[in-house]
């Protein structure tokens, strides 16, 4: 049952992430917001809401929420998770949308499992299974067709590919980085503080002045 719930949460979160890209595209194309501003709002608001919910409705969890700031190793890993994983991946994802569109950005961002597959195979010094290899080849062929047609029509710029691949690497990082912490800190606390830290990093004077 727990595994089923986890699978459903993964599917729903992926769908919502893609929906977020579709909703953000008009804001980026009409220059209402920049990628940095969208990430700033998403991370800060999301992280703040999670931490408030955690502290207001679960009083016994307040010690766990504060524990992060008393253990420098835990805090360091959460900061890396928030900056290298959440902040970098999302800015890259919305930058890819800015240079192309939500569909193209999502395709490149979704190459993260195949990048991880190649990395794992190189680390293990052995070839992936036949099924995994065929899946990788099929995915690369599909991406090549999208890129080729996109270059011809002018819908895809080189920047979109670069940011899309950075977003894919970011997905791997924010999937792997919090794993060692899950046995020490509640997942809500890890994600909440990582979102806030990532949002703070996305916030700079140049980004803030653009809101005015």
PyMOL commands that set and color helices and strands:
alter all, ss='L'
color gray80, all
select helices_A, chain A and resi 2-29+35-57+59-70+72-99+102-109+112-124+130-153+158-176+179-181+187-202+205-209
alter helices_A, ss='H'
color red, helices_A
deselect
rebuild
show_as cartoon
